Amino acid sequence: MQEQVTSLTAGEVLARARNFFENRNGIYATFLELEGPNYVTFRGQGGEEVVVAVAPAAEGTRVTGSSYLFDMQVSRFLSALPPAPGGSPVPIREEQATPPSPTKP
């Protein structure tokens, strides 16, 4: 799972997600499967699912993207979004957001 906080509205993010993922060719092609007011899901190669969800955040709109095989495409989509004021222009991966647990001797 990856996330980014952007200055765009939820509707703008979901419209960009549809444009980004539906207009891919070749092995990274996807088609819209489901959509709602705060999410879109796509299906791609071998039935692989791509999910993009939005939620309000203090700085703007929090965007979460998740996929197994389309991880690079999710990262490219998130990095193309304008960051929220004071936000990071680089998407945050789940493993970066969680500090490692201390090990006991």
Helices and strands as residue ranges (DSSP letters): E 2-6, H 10-22, G 26-28, E 31-36, E 39-43, G 45-47, E 49-57, E 60-67, H 71-79, E 92-93, H 94-97
